[in-house]
Amino acid sequence: MKIPKRLQPLVEDGLIDEVISRLMSGKEADVYVVRSNNEIQCAKVYKEAAKRSFKKAALYQEGRRVGNSRRARAMEKGSKYGRAQQEEVWQNAEVDALYKLAAAGVRVPKPYGCYDGVLLMELVADDDGDVAPRLSDVFLTYEQAIEDHALVMHYVKLMLCAGMVHGDLSEFNVLVDSYGPVIIDLPQAVNAAANNNAFDMLKRDVENMALYYGEYAPELKHTRYAQEMWALYEDGKLTPDTQLTGLCEDDGDAADVDSVLEEIKAAFAEEEERLERIRFAREGDTAD
C-alpha cells in the first residue's frame, strides 16, 4: 500500500521496512500493520489535537507530571510551544504506560518506542497469525466469562498498585488471544494519586467490564471491585497479591442506612397520624 505521510520518516530511517495494511482508524489514532526487523508490528499514528475526537482530554491530563518547569508553564498558558509540548506529553503517555504496566505484570502490547507521534508496538495476534479480535467480537461461555473477568480485575488491580487507572476501559479496548485478555489503548491513563477523577474513572472501567462479562455470567453485574480496590488503595493495603472478592465493607452499611431511612419515614407517618387524630378530636369538641 501507499506509505502514509506520517510513516514516511520512519521508513526512511529504517525503523519500518514495509507498511502492509491499515488496521483501523480510532478517535485518537490510526493504526497500521507494518513489518520491522522481520517482525510484524503495529504502528499507531496519533492524530493531532485538532483532529482528535477524544472528549474531555483535560480530565485525563490532570496530575500528569512534566519534569521541565518551562514546559509546564508553557502548557498552562496554552502558547503554541505549550500546545506542542502538551501534544508530546499525550503521545508519550501511552508508551510510558505500556512499559510501566508490562513491568507490573499487566498483559499489554510490547512497546518498541515512540517516534514523532508514531508508536511502534507488538501486534497481538491469534494462533493463525491474524490480528487478535476485540473482546466485543468474541463469544464467551459462562466459564470463560468468569475466568477472564477475574483476570481483567487482576490487571486493573495491578494497574492501581502501579498508581494508574486506565480511564477508558471497555470491551473495545481489550483484545483476546489464545492466552486471554490483553489491555490496549492507554494514552489517557491517569495518575491514581494525582487525578481527582481517578476513582470515578476506575469505577466506570470496572462497571464496563462487569456489564459486558455479565451478559454471559449475570452475577458479575452485582460485584463491587472498584469500591473494594479503591478502599484498600486509600488505606495503603492494596498489593499485587491482594485477593479480591468483589464485595465491599460498606455493603452492609448501605443496607443499614436504608433501614434507618425506612424507620424515619414510618415514624413521620405515625406522627402525622397522631396529629391528625388530635385535630379530629379538637374539631369534634368545638362542634359540641
N, C-alpha and C positions, 0 to 999 in steps of 0.2 A: 504494500500500500504506500501511498504518498506519505512522506515523512512530515508530521505536523511541525509547524514553525517552532513551537516551544521545545520540541525534542531534537531539532536540528543541531544545536550546540553540543548536546550530549553525544550525538552520533559523530560529529566532527572531532570530539575529544576522545573517542574510543570507549566511552562509558556504555554506549548502546551499539550493538553490531547490526541489529535489524529491528524494525518496527513491524510486527506481524499482523496485528489487528487492533481495532478499537473495542474494548471490553464493555465500557459503559460510560454514561455521562450523568453525573450527580449534581447535587445542589451546590457543592463547593469545589468539585474537581472532575476532570475527565481522566479515565483510566485506560491504559493501553497494555497489550501483551507484547513484550519485547524479548529479544534474545541478547544476552550479555554474558561474555566469558563462557560461551557454550551452554548457558543455562537459560531456561525460560523464566522470565521475571515479569513483574508489574511495574509500570511507570505511571505514577499518579501525578497529573499535571493540575496544580491548584489554579483555580480561576482567580482573576483579580477581584479585589473587594467590590468594585462597582458592578461586577457581573455575577457575584455570588448571591444566592438566594437564601443563605443560611440566616435564619431570623434571630434577632436579639443576641448578636455576637458579643456585645458588650457584657452581657451577663456571664458569659463563659470566660471572658478575658480578665474579669475581676480577680485580683490576687496573684496574677502571674508576675513573677519577679523578672526585672530587667537589670542585669548587673551594672551596665553603664548608666550613670546618673544623667548624662547629657541626652542619651537616647530616651530615658524615662521621661524627662522634662519635655522633650520634643513630642513624644507620644501623647502626653497630657494636653499640650497646646494644640495638637492637631495640625501642625505645619506639614508642608509637603514632605520634608525629611522625616517628620514624625510618623506620617501615614505610611511611608515606605518602610520604616523600622517596625511599625505595628504589623505590617504585612509579613515581614520576615519572621517576626515572633510567631505569628499564626501558623506560617508554613513549617517552621522548625518544631512547633509544639508536638506534632504527630510523631516525627522521627524520634524526638526525645522521649515521648511517652512509650513508643514501641520498645526502645532499648531498656527503659526502666521496668516496664511490665514483664518483658521477657526474662529479665534478671530476677523478678519477683515470683516467677513460676506461672504466669498467665500465658495461655496459648494465644499468641498474636502472630501475624506475618513477620518473618525475619526482615529487619530493615538493612539496607546496604548504603544508605546515605541520601541526603537531600541536596540537590544542585540547582540553584537558580529557580526555586519554586517547583522542582520536579523531584518527587520521592521515588527512589528505586527500592523495591522490596520483593520478598518472596511471593510467588504465585501459588496460592493454596489450591491444590488440585485433588481430584478424586483418584480412584485406583486406575482409571484409564488414562490419566494424564490430562483430563479436561478440567476446566475451571470448576472448583467445588461449588455446589449450589448454596444459595442463601437459605437460612432456616425457614423463611416464609414459603419456600418452594419444596420443602421436604415433608413427606407424610411420616408420622411417628406412631408407634404402638404406645399403649399405656406405659409399658415398662421402660421404653426408650425415653418417653417424656419425663418420667420420674427421675431417671438416671441423668439425663442431660440437663434438666433443670437444676438438680443438685450440683452438677459440675459448674454450670454458669454462676450459681450463687457462690460457689467456692472461688471462682475467678473474681467476682465482684468483691468478695471479702479480701482477697489478696491485693486487689487494686486499692481498696480503702486502707489496708495495712501499709501500702506504699505511699499513702497520702493523696490518692487520686480517686476521682469519680468520673465515669465515662461521660455522662451527661446527655447522651443521645442513643442509649442502648435500646434496641428493639429487634424483632425478628428479621429486619432488613440489614442490620449491622452485625450479624452473626453468620459465618459460613460453617458448613458441616462437611468434614471429610471422613475418611474411614476411622479416624481416631476420636471423632466427636466434634464439639463446637470450637470455633476459632473466632475470637473477638476482633472486629475490624473497625475502621473509621474513628480515629481518635484526635483529630485536630482541635476539637472543642473540649477535650478532657480538662477537668477543673481541679484546682488545688483544694483538697477537702478542708484544710485548716484555715485557708485564707479567703475562701469564697463564701459569702453569706448565703448563697443559694445552694450550697453543696448538698445539704440534707434533702431539700425538695427535689433536686436532680437525682439523687440516689434513690429516693422513694419512687420517682417516676420510672427510672431504669428498671427497678425491681418489679414494680407493678406491671410494666410492659411485658416482662418475661413471664410473670405469673399468669397473666391473661392469655398469652399465647400458648404456653405449655398446658395451661388449664383447660384448653379446648380438648386435649387428649386425656388429661388427668384432672378432673374438676376440683378436687380438694386443694390443688395448688393455688387456686384463686383466693383462698382464705388465709394464706400464710402471711407472715409479717416480718420477713427477713430484713427489710430496710430498717425498721424500728429497732429490731434486735441488734443488728450490726452497729447502728449509729449510737445506741445507748452504751454498748461496750466500747466503741471507739472514743466517745467523750469521756468515759471513765478510765481510759488508758488500759483497758483489759482485752482489747481485740488483738489477736495474734494469728499468724498463718495457720496455727494448729487448733484454733478455737473450733469446737464442734457446734455448729448452728442447729437450731431446732425449728425455726420458722415461727416461733412463738415470741411474745414479748411480755415482760413482767407486768406492764400496765394493762394487760387484757382484763385481769380481774378487777383492777381499779376502775376501768371504764364501766364494767358491769355494775360495780358498787355505786358509781355516780348516777347511773341510770335509775337504780333502785331508790336512791335518795331523792332524785327529782320526782319520781312517781309518788313517793311518800309526801313530798311537799305539795304536789298537786292535790292529792287526796285530802291533806289537812286543810288546804284552802277551800276545797269543795265542802268539807264538813263545816267549816266556819261560816261559809256562805249560807248553808242550810240552816245553821243555828240562828244567824242574824235574821234570816227570812222568817223563821218561826217566831222570833221576838217581835218583829214588825207586824206579823199577822195577829199575834196576841194583843198588841197595843191597839191596833186598829179595831179589834173586837171590843176592847174595853171602852174605847172612845164612842163606839156606836151605842153601847149600853147607856 
